[in-house]
Amino acid sequence: MEQQALMLKGYHVLDFTHYVAGPTCTRILAELGADVIKVERSLEGDHVRELGLKQDGMSTYYFQHDHTKRSLGIDLRRPGAKELLLKMIPKIDVVVENFAPGVIAQMGFGYEALREINPKLVMCSVSATGQTGPLSNRPGYDFIGASYAGVTDLLGEPDRPPIVPAMAIGDVSTGVNAAMAVGFALLNAARTGKGQCIDASLLDTYFHMHELCVPVMSLRKGQFTQKRTGSQHQTGSPAGVYKCNNGGYIMLLVQQHEFPRLARAMGMPELVTDERFKTNNRRVRNNDALKELIENWLATFPDRDSAVAALDKERVPCGPVLSLEEAMEHPHLRERKTIRRVKDPRLGEFDMPSMPVRFSDWQYETDLKASLLGEDNEAVLHEMLGLSDDEIAELYSERVLLKVQAGSDGGSARNPS
């Protein structure tokens, strides 16, 4: 099948984002074909240029979250800088920002001001707790959103403090949600000629992840509460992490109709009629006893993978608890290109996550590029504003434009002389 054009080809995005949540949104838009112009306003550029492994002005962190975007280095404190961006707005379809609420308006790029220039404009504001409400003025990051959403309190062992996940679950998920909302808003703008402002927050994203307990707790005030249960699920059994030989673990998630399969796999069909385990509610009440039976059975296998193979024969839903290194080498993730191999002239060849969904008519690029700070100044200003080389040179001389030269050590940005 011939690969069709990227779905967002022809759309222009002005990107005021930094760190992870906002850049995830604009990265997805860029991968789907939009021209994303990332505004970098200081001599250092986006803060994440200093994170991860770094070589000659490029970092693995920046490459992962900001590839496929064009970098416009512009010092908005300089006279005329703000006006340059405002002149682009008639050609811009989407603006994305993730400053604290109110900051983008103070900078002169709030939605009310921009919609006067371009009524079809879609604007997406990403923040920790949202643009409105009592918490909206508080500074915050991923884990703070999780804390306010009642998520952090549920993570970890019941007799120990809550834990912090070793990844940006809220940031990435909020960025994905924001990209989804932008796509829908663009569809609506194409139909109606009217843009709109999107308010995406880490707090709202995290709270949306509560899949069971919110309605129950609302209807049964004081009669039901959700607590940390560590490696075991609070409302399902058997469901959780189980220890195997050689230090390995497996994840079991068994529904009522699947419990007989587990009993057969264990060679203990009597568990199905055992009064302690007949229903899910009874299994939850007697989970410690069932967990002991399962782990004693798992201990009869030499290792984790042989136990998984025995469970697979009865189609018991389970999986090995892989280390990140094991996941990165797994043939399934490699075949699906969940992990993709990329190459950068400064960093070399390395792996990074791919897009989380697949489309039937085209494949994601592996020949990706991430720009140095200000690398695309000339191209952006030529294409979006029709500026001449002399006009751009004058902007450099006035220190409006910022740029890192290829081959520099990346310690700071500088203006070409």
C-alpha positions as CSV (number, residue, x, y, z in Angstrom):
1,M,0.0,0.0,0.0
2,E,1.3,3.4,-0.9
3,Q,2.0,5.6,2.1
4,Q,-0.3,8.6,2.3
5,A,0.6,12.1,3.3
6,L,1.0,12.9,7.0
7,M,-2.4,13.8,8.5
8,L,-1.4,17.2,9.8
9,K,0.8,18.3,6.9
10,G,0.1,22.0,6.2
11,Y,-0.7,22.9,9.8
12,H,1.6,25.3,11.6
13,V,2.1,25.1,15.4
14,L,3.8,27.8,17.6
15,D,5.3,25.9,20.5
16,F,6.0,27.8,23.8
17,T,6.5,24.6,25.8
18,H,9.3,23.2,27.9
19,Y,10.2,20.0,29.9
20,V,7.8,17.1,29.1
21,A,4.0,17.6,29.2
22,G,3.7,20.4,26.6
23,P,6.6,19.1,24.4
24,T,4.9,15.7,24.3
25,C,1.8,17.3,22.8
26,T,3.7,19.2,20.2
27,R,6.0,16.3,19.4
28,I,3.0,14.2,18.5
29,L,1.6,16.9,16.3
30,A,5.0,17.1,14.6
31,E,5.2,13.4,14.1
32,L,1.8,13.6,12.4
33,G,3.1,16.1,10.0
34,A,2.5,19.6,11.5
35,D,5.2,22.2,11.2
36,V,6.1,22.8,14.8
37,I,8.1,26.0,15.5
38,K,9.6,25.7,19.0
39,V,10.2,29.1,20.6
40,E,13.3,29.1,22.7
41,R,13.6,32.4,24.6
42,S,16.9,32.4,26.4
43,L,20.6,31.7,25.9
44,E,20.2,28.3,27.4
45,G,17.0,27.3,25.4
46,D,14.7,24.7,26.8
47,H,15.9,23.5,30.2
48,V,15.9,19.8,29.0
49,R,18.8,20.6,26.7
50,E,21.0,20.1,29.8
51,L,19.4,16.7,30.8
52,G,20.3,13.2,29.8
53,L,23.5,12.5,27.9
54,K,24.8,15.6,26.1
55,Q,27.2,16.2,23.3
56,D,28.0,19.3,21.2
57,G,24.8,21.2,22.2
58,M,22.4,18.2,21.8
59,S,21.1,16.1,24.6
60,T,19.2,12.8,24.6
61,Y,16.4,14.3,26.7
62,Y,15.9,17.1,24.2
63,F,16.1,14.8,21.2
64,Q,13.5,12.4,22.6
65,H,10.9,15.1,23.4
66,D,11.6,17.7,20.8
67,H,12.7,16.0,17.6
68,T,10.9,16.9,14.3
69,K,10.4,20.4,15.5
70,R,12.1,23.6,14.2
71,S,13.9,25.8,16.8
72,L,13.4,29.5,16.7
73,G,15.8,31.2,19.1
74,I,14.3,34.6,20.0
75,D,14.9,36.9,23.0
76,L,11.4,38.2,23.7
77,R,12.9,40.9,25.9
78,R,14.3,42.7,22.9
79,P,12.4,45.4,21.1
80,G,10.5,44.0,18.1
81,A,10.8,40.4,19.2
82,K,7.2,40.0,20.3
83,E,6.0,41.7,17.2
84,L,7.8,39.1,15.0
85,L,5.8,36.3,16.6
86,L,2.5,38.2,16.5
87,K,3.0,38.7,12.7
88,M,3.1,34.9,12.4
89,I,-0.2,34.3,14.1
90,P,-2.4,34.7,10.9
91,K,-0.5,31.7,9.5
92,I,-0.5,29.7,12.8
93,D,-3.2,27.0,13.4
94,V,-2.2,26.0,16.9
95,V,-0.4,27.6,19.9
96,V,0.7,25.3,22.7
97,E,2.2,26.6,26.0
98,N,2.8,25.2,29.5
99,F,3.8,28.2,31.6
100,A,2.1,28.8,34.9
101,P,-1.5,30.1,34.3
102,G,-1.5,33.8,33.3
103,V,2.1,34.0,32.2
104,I,1.4,33.6,28.5
105,A,-1.1,36.5,28.7
106,Q,1.4,38.6,30.5
107,M,3.9,37.9,27.7
108,G,1.3,39.2,25.2
109,F,0.3,35.9,23.7
110,G,-2.9,35.0,25.6
111,Y,-5.8,33.4,23.8
112,E,-8.0,36.5,23.9
113,A,-5.3,38.6,22.2
114,L,-4.4,36.0,19.6
115,R,-8.0,35.1,18.6
116,E,-8.5,38.8,17.6
117,I,-5.7,38.2,15.0
118,N,-6.8,34.7,14.0
119,P,-10.3,33.6,15.0
120,K,-9.6,30.0,13.8
121,L,-6.7,29.6,16.1
122,V,-6.6,26.6,18.5
123,M,-4.7,27.3,21.7
124,C,-3.7,24.6,24.3
125,S,-2.6,25.6,27.8
126,V,-0.9,22.8,29.8
127,S,-0.4,23.2,33.5
128,A,-0.1,21.3,36.8
129,T,-3.6,22.0,38.2
130,G,-5.5,23.9,35.4
131,Q,-6.2,27.5,34.4
132,T,-9.1,27.9,36.9
133,G,-9.8,26.9,40.5
134,P,-8.3,27.5,43.9
135,L,-5.1,25.6,43.0
136,S,-4.5,27.2,39.6
137,N,-1.8,29.7,40.8
138,R,0.3,27.1,42.6
139,P,3.5,26.0,40.8
140,G,3.7,22.3,40.1
141,Y,5.1,19.3,38.2
142,D,4.0,15.8,37.4
143,F,4.2,14.2,40.9
144,I,2.4,17.2,42.5
145,G,-0.5,16.7,40.1
146,A,-0.6,13.0,41.2
147,S,-0.5,14.0,44.9
148,Y,-3.5,16.3,44.5
149,A,-5.4,13.7,42.5
150,G,-5.3,11.1,45.2
151,V,-3.0,8.9,43.2
152,T,0.3,9.1,45.1
153,D,-1.4,8.0,48.3
154,L,-2.3,4.7,46.6
155,L,1.2,3.9,45.4
156,G,3.4,1.7,47.6
157,E,3.2,-0.7,50.5
158,P,0.5,-0.1,53.1
159,D,3.0,0.2,56.0
160,R,5.4,2.5,54.3
161,P,5.3,6.0,52.7
162,P,3.9,6.5,49.2
163,I,6.3,6.0,46.4
164,V,7.3,8.1,43.4
165,P,7.2,6.3,40.0
166,A,10.5,6.4,38.1
167,M,8.9,7.9,35.0
168,A,6.8,10.8,33.9
169,I,3.4,9.1,33.7
170,G,1.4,12.3,34.2
171,D,3.5,14.5,32.0
172,V,3.4,12.1,29.0
173,S,-0.3,11.2,29.5
174,T,-1.3,14.9,29.7
175,G,0.7,15.6,26.6
176,V,-1.1,12.8,24.8
177,N,-4.5,14.1,26.0
178,A,-3.6,17.6,24.9
179,A,-2.6,16.4,21.4
180,M,-5.9,14.5,21.2
181,A,-7.9,17.6,22.2
182,V,-6.0,19.7,19.6
183,G,-6.8,17.3,16.9
184,F,-10.5,17.5,17.8
185,A,-10.4,21.2,18.0
186,L,-8.8,21.5,14.6
187,L,-11.5,19.3,13.2
188,N,-14.1,21.6,14.7
189,A,-12.4,24.7,13.4
190,A,-12.4,23.2,9.9
191,R,-16.1,22.7,10.2
192,T,-17.1,25.9,11.9
193,G,-14.3,28.4,11.2
194,K,-14.0,28.9,15.0
195,G,-11.0,28.1,17.1
196,Q,-11.0,27.6,20.9
197,C,-8.8,27.4,24.0
198,I,-8.0,24.0,25.5
199,D,-7.2,23.7,29.3
200,A,-5.2,20.5,29.9
201,S,-3.8,19.7,33.4
202,L,-1.8,17.1,35.1
203,L,-4.2,17.0,38.0
204,D,-7.2,16.3,35.7
205,T,-5.3,13.7,33.7
206,Y,-4.3,11.8,36.9
207,F,-7.8,12.0,38.4
208,H,-9.2,10.6,35.1
209,M,-7.1,7.4,35.7
210,H,-9.2,6.3,38.7
211,E,-11.1,3.5,37.0
212,L,-13.3,2.1,39.8
213,C,-13.4,3.6,43.2
214,V,-14.6,7.2,42.8
215,P,-18.3,6.3,42.1
216,V,-18.2,3.7,44.8
217,M,-16.7,6.0,47.4
218,S,-19.2,8.7,46.4
219,L,-22.2,6.4,47.0
220,R,-20.8,4.6,50.0
221,K,-19.4,7.5,52.0
222,G,-17.5,6.1,55.0
223,Q,-18.2,2.5,54.1
224,F,-15.5,2.0,51.5
225,T,-12.1,3.6,51.1
226,Q,-9.1,2.8,48.8
227,K,-5.7,2.3,50.5
228,R,-2.3,1.3,49.4
229,T,-2.0,-2.4,48.9
230,G,1.5,-2.7,47.6
231,S,2.0,-5.5,45.1
232,Q,-1.6,-6.8,45.3
233,H,-4.7,-5.3,43.8
234,Q,-7.2,-4.1,46.4
235,T,-10.4,-5.3,44.7
236,G,-9.3,-8.2,42.5
237,S,-7.7,-11.6,43.3
238,P,-5.5,-13.1,42.2
239,A,-4.2,-9.8,40.8
240,G,-0.7,-8.5,41.4
241,V,3.0,-9.3,41.5
242,Y,4.1,-12.8,42.6
243,K,7.6,-14.0,43.4
244,C,9.3,-16.7,41.4
245,N,12.7,-18.5,41.7
246,N,16.0,-16.8,40.9
247,G,14.7,-13.4,42.0
248,G,12.1,-13.0,39.3
249,Y,8.5,-11.9,39.4
250,I,5.4,-12.4,37.3
251,M,2.2,-10.3,37.0
252,L,-1.0,-12.2,37.3
253,L,-4.4,-10.7,36.6
254,V,-7.2,-13.3,36.7
255,Q,-10.9,-12.6,36.3
256,Q,-13.7,-14.9,37.7
257,H,-14.1,-16.9,34.5
258,E,-10.3,-17.4,34.2
259,F,-9.8,-18.7,37.8
260,P,-10.4,-22.3,36.7
261,R,-7.6,-22.0,34.2
262,L,-5.2,-21.0,36.9
263,A,-6.4,-23.9,39.1
264,R,-5.7,-26.3,36.2
265,A,-2.3,-24.8,35.5
266,M,-1.4,-25.2,39.2
267,G,-2.6,-28.8,39.2
268,M,-5.1,-27.9,42.0
269,P,-8.6,-28.0,40.4
270,E,-10.0,-28.2,44.0
271,L,-9.3,-24.4,44.3
272,V,-12.4,-23.7,42.2
273,T,-14.7,-25.3,44.7
274,D,-12.8,-24.2,47.8
275,E,-15.2,-22.0,49.8
276,R,-12.4,-19.4,50.4
277,F,-11.9,-18.9,46.7
278,K,-15.3,-19.4,45.0
279,T,-15.9,-15.7,44.2
280,N,-13.7,-12.7,43.7
281,N,-14.9,-11.1,46.9
282,R,-14.0,-14.3,48.8
283,R,-10.6,-14.4,47.2
284,V,-9.9,-10.8,48.1
285,R,-10.8,-11.6,51.7
286,N,-8.5,-14.6,51.6
287,N,-5.9,-13.1,49.4
288,D,-2.9,-13.8,51.7
289,A,-3.7,-17.6,51.7
290,L,-4.2,-17.7,47.9
291,K,-1.0,-15.7,47.3
292,E,0.9,-18.2,49.5
293,L,-0.5,-21.1,47.4
294,I,0.5,-19.4,44.2
295,E,4.0,-18.5,45.2
296,N,4.6,-22.0,46.6
297,W,3.6,-23.4,43.2
298,L,5.8,-20.9,41.4
299,A,8.7,-21.9,43.5
300,T,8.6,-25.4,41.9
301,F,9.8,-23.9,38.6
302,P,13.5,-23.1,38.0
303,D,12.8,-19.6,36.9
304,R,10.3,-16.9,36.0
305,D,10.0,-17.7,32.3
306,S,9.3,-21.4,32.8
307,A,6.5,-20.5,35.2
308,V,5.0,-18.1,32.6
309,A,5.2,-20.9,30.0
310,A,3.2,-23.2,32.2
311,L,0.5,-20.5,32.7
312,D,0.5,-19.8,29.0
313,K,-0.6,-23.4,28.3
314,E,-3.9,-22.7,30.0
315,R,-4.1,-19.1,28.7
316,V,-3.9,-17.6,32.2
317,P,-3.4,-13.8,31.8
318,C,0.1,-13.2,33.1
319,G,3.4,-11.7,32.1
320,P,7.0,-11.5,33.3
321,V,8.0,-8.4,35.3
322,L,10.7,-7.3,32.9
323,S,13.5,-4.9,33.7
324,L,13.8,-1.9,31.4
325,E,16.8,-3.5,29.8
326,E,14.8,-6.7,29.1
327,A,11.9,-4.7,27.7
328,M,14.2,-2.8,25.4
329,E,15.5,-6.1,24.0
330,H,12.2,-7.9,23.7
331,P,11.5,-9.0,20.1
332,H,7.8,-8.0,20.3
333,L,8.7,-4.4,21.1
334,R,11.4,-4.4,18.4
335,E,9.1,-5.9,15.7
336,R,6.3,-3.4,16.4
337,K,8.9,-0.6,16.6
338,T,7.7,0.4,20.0
339,I,11.4,1.1,20.4
340,R,13.0,2.8,17.4
341,R,16.6,3.2,16.6
342,V,17.6,6.8,15.7
343,K,20.8,8.5,14.8
344,D,22.0,12.0,15.6
345,P,25.3,13.4,14.2
346,R,26.3,14.6,17.7
347,L,24.9,11.9,19.9
348,G,25.4,8.8,17.7
349,E,22.9,6.0,17.2
350,F,20.6,5.1,20.1
351,D,17.1,3.8,21.1
352,M,14.1,5.8,22.2
353,P,10.4,5.3,22.5
354,S,8.2,5.5,19.4
355,M,4.7,6.8,19.1
356,P,2.1,4.9,21.2
357,V,-0.3,4.1,18.4
358,R,-0.1,2.7,14.9
359,F,-1.8,3.9,11.7
360,S,-2.5,1.6,8.8
361,D,-1.6,3.8,5.9
362,W,1.9,5.1,6.9
363,Q,4.8,4.3,9.2
364,Y,6.6,6.6,11.6
365,E,9.9,8.0,10.6
366,T,13.1,6.7,12.1
367,D,15.3,9.2,10.2
368,L,14.6,11.9,12.8
369,K,16.3,15.2,13.4
370,A,16.4,17.5,16.5
371,S,17.5,21.1,16.0
372,L,20.2,23.0,17.9
373,L,18.9,26.2,19.5
374,G,18.0,28.7,16.8
375,E,19.1,26.3,14.0
376,D,16.0,27.0,12.0
377,N,15.8,30.8,12.5
378,E,16.4,31.7,8.9
379,A,14.1,29.1,7.4
380,V,11.2,30.0,9.7
381,L,11.5,33.7,9.2
382,H,11.9,33.3,5.4
383,E,8.8,31.0,5.1
384,M,6.5,32.5,7.7
385,L,7.3,36.2,7.4
386,G,9.1,36.5,4.1
387,L,12.1,38.3,5.7
388,S,15.2,38.8,3.6
389,D,18.7,37.7,4.5
390,D,19.6,41.4,5.3
391,E,16.6,41.8,7.6
392,I,17.4,38.6,9.4
393,A,21.1,39.7,9.8
394,E,19.9,42.9,11.3
395,L,17.8,40.9,13.9
396,Y,21.0,39.1,14.8
397,S,22.9,42.3,15.2
398,E,20.2,43.6,17.4
399,R,20.5,40.4,19.5
400,V,16.8,39.6,18.9
401,L,17.7,36.2,17.5
402,L,19.6,33.5,19.4
403,K,21.6,30.7,17.9
404,V,24.0,27.9,18.8
405,Q,26.6,27.2,16.1
406,A,27.1,23.6,15.0
407,G,30.2,22.2,16.6
408,S,30.1,24.4,19.7
409,D,30.3,22.8,23.1
410,G,26.7,23.6,23.8
411,G,27.6,25.3,27.1
412,S,25.7,28.5,26.1
413,A,24.0,29.9,23.1
414,R,25.4,32.9,21.2
415,N,24.5,35.3,18.4
416,P,26.4,34.9,15.2
417,S,28.7,37.8,14.6
